Amino acid sequence: MPIYNSIGQQYSKTRVTDQRIVNTLVNLLNLPKDSIIADIGAGTGGYSLALANQGFIVNAIEPSVVMQKQAKEHPQIKWFTGYAENLPLPDKSVDGLISILAIHHFVHLEKAFQEM
């Protein structure tokens, strides 16, 4: 994702996680703590971190290494470089997934949805 390698330099300073969205995600996922959640298009990991802080294990998938480098480290978050259309995870390896404010970057929506 070349665009975020340039415009994403200060992304984590301007984008903050909305706790209302986190609460809604937790309620909608309806998963027990320690479940594995994939965060597709994780950006700088704001929502990954919020879910990890709630007790979930998160596989954060983000194509921009620049964005990944801005993420705060957490022992329950593992980072992967990849795209929604070709996730770098084995089939059926997660219990749920999220994708917050990323769909407009997907190149092939149908393929991304099938992959998820």
Protein Blocks (a to p, Z undefined) as FASTA:
>chain_A
ZZlmmmmmmmmmmpccdfklmmmmmmmnopaehiacddehklnommmmmmmmnopacddd
dfblklmmmpccdfkbccddddfklccbdehibfbdcdehklmmpmblmlmmmmZZ
